Amino acid sequence: KVYRNPERVGLIRSKVVGSQQTTAPVIVFLEPHCLANRGWLEPLLAQIMSSHKSVAVPVIDIIPEHDTDKYSYGPLDYGGFQWDLSFHWPGSPKNR
């Protein structure tokens, strides 16, 4: 289902309005500059379904803006926010 705001309200407000319009158990926001590969959604849904407190974020692969055909897989690192809302990449899942 697609909902269109009657006027431009910006990215974040549009997501808030969209989340208020849905009755679905899961909401996925995909930014317009993102490319989704085959099978990208299933692992995220599996993580979310394992706990109702989950927030799942996909692995972000590297797509060079000067040549989008040169796709390479991103590292399997994990990141997280600190209490001061700064984001850090602590390491790989093996070190978690």
N, C-alpha and C positions, 0 to 999 in steps of 0.2 A: 504494500500500500504506500502511496506517495502522498505526502501532505506538503502543500506549498504555502508559505507565509504570504499574506496579502501584500506585505511590503518588506523591503530589505531590513533585516534586523541583526545581521552579522553571524559569524560562524558559531560562537558559543551559545548565543541566545537561540539560534535555530536548532541546535542539538537539545537544548533544554525543552523547547516547544515540542520537538519531535518525540522526546522521551515521555512527555505528558500525553501525547496523542496515541501511544501504543498500548496494547494490552498483551503483547508478546512476553514470554518469560525471559527472553534474552534480547538485548539490543546491541547491534553492531554498527559502529560508525566507521566508514571508510573514507579517508580524505581523498580529494580529487587528484592529488599528485601521486597517489599510491597505486601500485600494480599488484594484483592478487594472483598468486600462482595456483595451480591445480591442488586441491586438497588442503588449502590453507585454513579453512573454517573448522573442519572436523576436530583437529587437536584442541583448538580453543574451546569448542563446545564441550568436549570431553572433560577438560580442566574445570570449566564452569559447573558442569553437572556433578562433579565429584564433591563440591562444597558450595552451598548457597552464598558463602562469604567470599568466593573467589572473584578475582579480577584477572582476566587473562589478556596478555599482550603478545602478538606474534613476534617471531624473529624478524628483525629488519635486515634485509639483504642489501647489498651495495649495487646501485644502478647508476653508473656515471651519467651525469646530465648532458655531457657533450656527445655521448654515444650510448643510447639506451639499449642497443643490441648486445653490448658487452656486459652481460649479467653475471654476477658472481655471488655465491652464497656468503652471507654474513657469518661471523663467528658465533659459536653457541655460548655466548656470555649471558649473564643475567644482570639486570640493573635494578636499582631501587631508590626510592626517595628517603632522605634523612628527615629528621623532625623539622629542620629549618627549610624544608622543601627543595633542597639541592639534590640533584640527581647524580648517582655514581654507578660505575660499572665495577662491582667488587670482584668478579672473576667468573670462572667457568662452573657449570653445574657440578662437576666432580669435586670442586673445592667448597661447595656450599655446605 
